Each structure stands twice: as C-alpha cells, then as structure tokens.
Amino acid sequence: MDQQNTKEKQFPDNLVPLGKTSFSFACHPAVDCFNSCCRKLDMYLYPYDILRLKKRIGIESGEFLPRYTRIGRSSHPYFPAVMMKMEENSEKTCPFLSDQGCSVYEDRPTACRTYPLERAVDRIPSGGRPEEFYFITDHQYCHGHRENRQWTVKEWLRDQHLYDYNFMNDLWAEVDTVFSANPWQGEGAAGPKQQMAFMVCYNLDGFRKFVNEHNLLSQFKLDRRRVKEINRKDEELLKFGFDWLKYFLTGQPSLVLKR
C-alpha cells in the first residue's frame, strides 16, 4: 500500500502508524485459533514469495505457478496479480497447511510473516527517501492479540526475517509502477511484452533459460562479481530481471548496453 506525500500524512480507515509503540501478539499451537487464518484466503504472492516457495518445495517456478497459484486483479488494469490457489475442500485451506501447521514456515509469503502488521510506503516523501509505516491489524478470528508477548516494530521485523522480503518487494513495486503506466500499449492484455514481463517476475526458471539462450548477461556492462552472483543465485537473477524490464520497457538507465 503506497501513500502519496502530503503536508500532513493521511492514512486510510483512520489508521495510526505504530511508530515506536509496542503491541502484543503471539501465534503458537496453544492459541485456540491456531491455523484458523490459513483458510479462505485472498493472498497475493509477490515475485520474491514465489522464488522462496518454489525453492522450498524443490520444484521449478513453471511447475509451481499452475499448481499453487491463480491469476487475480491487480491494483491497476495493466498487469495481473498472482494469488495463492486454495485447496478444493470445504474450508478452502492453504495448500501448505499440514496437521502440524505451516509446512513452509521458514519460507512463508510476505502477508503471512508481516501479520499482525500492515506496511505502507510513502515513495514520494518530503525528505526525498521512501518512508515506511506500520499499522496493527486486528481480525476477530485471531486470538493471538490476547497473548502477552510484547513487540516493537523493529523487533517484529527482525524476528520474522522481513528485511529481505521488504527489500525485494520494494524493487518489485518499482517495476509494477512501470507496468501501471501501460508500457505495452497496442498489444493488449497478454501480448508478447506482457508475457515476457510475467515470465521475468514469476517464472524465474524460465527467465534463466531465456538469459542463457540469448546470452543476455554479455550484452550489458556488468562486473564479473555480479555476473557470477546472477548465475548462482535466484535472488540476484530476479534483481537483474527487474533492471532489465525497466530498460526493456522504458529505456530507463537501469542497465548499460555494451557498444
């Protein structure tokens, strides 16, 4: 959720940022609502979420997408959102919910690990640098709010390993901003450029094959260390993919072409 800069920041639904205020929350098997939140979800998955999940269960992203995701509406009409596909049972449970709880807990999606917080980012702040805010959410079905464990926002971010997720999701937000300007005008939905963008963001194994087949890394001025990291790590390949999409779709100087 992005907020535009104003002299006095306004937030939706009269939400008040936590700032340094602490909050109480805990989620564990002894809480009587344990796993209740893993049902009937409209959960958005970001590119980094899919990267972590497909690696966790040991399949390629091209197999992960049809098995575990569905297409949904985005915040704008020019690029689709990817959402978790719930199981076809009476409770519409998360496909990764087991009798013991979350089977992918260490690599669970952003929405799961951020709760009970909600994050907003002001990308046009008065100080010139993006500014983030956190709010407490309180769903009636969740009794974790009754627990006595106290947290500050910083403690929660560190405990839930959210820094990497937030960093990658902010990079994704920059690319989605490009998408929101309809850079594939004339092609319509699911045109060649949009299909390419979808592959880069969500089918990372497919993008790696494309990079190798077209010697894409050799076409740009990249230092040897970065090339090595891109070849070794999916996270670095995704970062390169974001840079390449901005260059490919808009000509932004996110990459420098070799002459």
N, C-alpha and C positions, 0 to 999 in steps of 0.2 A: 504494500500500500504506500503510494507516494503522495506527499503533500507539497503543494506549491508554497513558495515563500510569501509571507505576509508580514506586515509590521507587528501584528500580534497573532501568533500562530493559532489557527482554528483546527480542531480535530473533530472527526465525525462522532455522532451519538454522544456528545459531551464527554468523551473520554479524556482522562487526565493522565499525562505521562508519569510514570513511576519515579523517574529521576533516581535519586539515591534512597528512596523509600523502600523498606523491605516488605516482603509479602510472605505468606505462609502457604506451603504446598508440599505434598509428598505423594508419590504413587508407588505402591508395592502390593504384593498379594494379600496382605492383611486388610487393605482398604476394601470395603464391601462392594464397591463399584468396579473393582479391578477388571480391566478388559472391556468394560461397557462402551468405551469410546472407540473401540475397534470395529464398529458396526455401522452400516448405513451411512457411509462417508462420501462426501463430495470432496475428495482430496486431490489438490493439484500437485503434480510432480514437476519439478524443475530439472533441467539437464543434469545437474550435479547429483540430484536424488537418484536418477536412473543409472548414472555412472556407478554410484556406490552400491545400489541394489543388485544390478546385474553382475557385478564383480563378487558380491557377497554370495549369491546363489550359484555362481560359476557357469553362467551362460552368456552368449553374445547378445548385444543390445537388439539385434534384428530378431532374435527369438523372444527376448523379454517383452518387447513392445506389444505384439499381438496377444501374448499370453496373459499379461498383467495390466495392460493399460487400455484406455478408451480415449477417444477424442471428445473434447468439450469446448465450450465457448470461452474465449479469452476476454480480457478487459477491453479489447478493441477488435474490429471485424477483419483484420488483415492477416492474422496468423492464428492457427488453432492452439488451444491448450491441450496438454496431456494430463489425464486424470487416472487415478488408480481404479482398476476394474474390480468390483467387489464379487465375492463368490455367489454363485446361483443357488443360495439356500434361503431359508425363511428369514434369517436375520441379516442377510447380506453382509457377511463378515469379511474382514480384510483377508486377502489370500495368504498373508504371512502370519495369521493368528493361529497359534497352536494351543494345546491344552495347558502348556506351561507359560503361555504368554506370547510375546512378540518373538518370532523365530529369527528376525533380522535386526534385533535391537541395536546392536553396535552400528548398524548402517541404516537405521530407520530414517524416513524422509524428514525434511525440514519442518513440516507442520507438526509432526509428532514430537520432535525434540524441542521445539520452541514453546509448545503449550506448557503452562497456562498463560504464557505471554503472547502478545501480538506486537510485531515490529512494523514501524513506519519509518520511511526515509525521506527527508527533505533534500532533494537533489539540486535545488537552486537556493541555497541558504544565503543569508546576508553576508556571512563570513567567507563565502567562496568555496567552502568544502562541504560535501554532503554531511548531513547531521541525522543521526538515528534517534528514535524514541521508542520506548517500550510501554505497553499498557497491559494491565491484568485483565484476563477474561474470566468469566465465572459461569460455566454451564451447570444447570441444576442437577444433571445426572452425575456430575463429577463431585465426589466427596473428598477428593484429595485436598481441597481447600480447607477442610476442617482439621487437617493434620497440623501439628505444632512446629514442624520444621520451618525455620525462617531462612529467607534468601534475600540477597541483594541481586539486582540485575546482573552485575558483573560475576557474581558467584554462580548464578544460574547459567550464564553463557559459557563459563569455563567448565562447569560440571557436565553440561550437555554437549560439549565439544562443538559449539555452534560457530566459532570464529571462521573455520574453513568453509562451512556452509554459507554463512553470510557473505563472505568474500566472493565465492563463486556465484552466488545468486545475484550479487550486485553487478558482476560482469555480465551475467545473463540479462539483467534489467536494461543495461545499456544497449544490448543487441535488440531486445524486444522494443525498445524505443525507436530503433531504426525500422523495425517491422511495422510499428504503428503509423508510420508515415507512408505506408503503401508503396514500397520501393519496386514492386513488380507490377506497376500499372500496365494495363493492356493484356497481361497474361491471365488475369482472373485467378480464382482460387485453385490451388493445386497445380499451378503452372510449373515449368521447369525450374525457375529460380526458387520458388517457394518449396518445391520438393527437395532441392539442394539444401536450402536452409534448414528444413526439417531433419534431413539426414545429419547435417553437421551438429545440430543441437541435441538430437535424441538418439540417433543410430550411430554412435561413435565408432563402433567396429566397422560399419560400412564406410564411414568417413576415412578411417585409417587406410582401408583398401584403396579408396579414391586417391588419397595423398600419395600412396606408394606407386599406384599405376600411372599417375600423371607427374611424378617427380616434383610434387608441389613445393616441398621444402627448398629445393635447389633453385627455385625461381625468385626467391626473396633473400634479402640481406639479413641473415640470421647468424648469430655467433655459434660456434661449434658446440658450446655447452648447452645452448637452448635446443639445438637440433637433436643432441643426444638425449636430452630430457623429454622432448616430444616423442621420440622413438621409443622411449622406455615407459613413460607414464601417461595414462589416460587423462589425468588432470591437466597435464601440460598440453596434450593434444587438443583438449577442449578449449583451453585458453587461446591456442593458436587458431582454432576454428572460429572462435568469436572474432578475433582480429581479422581473419581472412574474410569473414562475412561482411564486416564493416567496409573493408577495402573493396570486395567484390560487388557489393550492392550500391555503395555510395561514393567510392573513391576516397574515403577517409584515409589519412596517412597513418593508419594503424600498422601497416607493413610497408616496407620499401622494396620495390621491384628492382631486380638486378638489370643493369643495362648491358 
